Amino acid sequence: MKDKTQPGVIPISDARDIGTKRKCPLVVIFAIEEDVTRFTVTTWGKNKALCQVAAGFGDQFREAILNGKVVPPPSPDGLPDEPTVTHCRGGRE
C-alpha cells in the first residue's frame, strides 16, 4: 500500500510502532520538515485515555512553540511557522 502521508508529516502508525517497540504507552513526536518551513507534532496513545493525554501534550507543545515559550534550535532559514498536528484516535490509527 502506498504511503498517502504528506511529505514531512510523521504518520500516526510510525508513532504507534515506536510506542509498541519501545514499550511506551504515550508518544509525542516533534519534527521539522527538511526545507524547515513547517514543523509537525504527531501523537499516539496506547488506549483512548492515553491518546487524549498525548493529544493534549501535542497541542500544548505546538502552542508553546508558536508563542515563543519553547524555541527549537535555530535553522539556517529560520523557524517553521505552519504547524501540523496529527493526533491518534482512540488508541488506534
Sequence and secondary structure as in RCSB ss.txt:
>XXXX:A:sequence
MKDKTQPGVIPISDARDIGTKRKCPLVVIFAIEEDVTRFTVTTWGKNKALCQVAAGFGDQFREAILNGKVVPPPS
PDGLPDEPTVTHCRGGRE
>XXXX:A:secstr
      TT   HHHHHHHHHHTT SEEEEEEE TTSS EEEEEEESSHHHHHHHHHHHHHHHHHHHTTSS     
TT      EEE  BTTB 
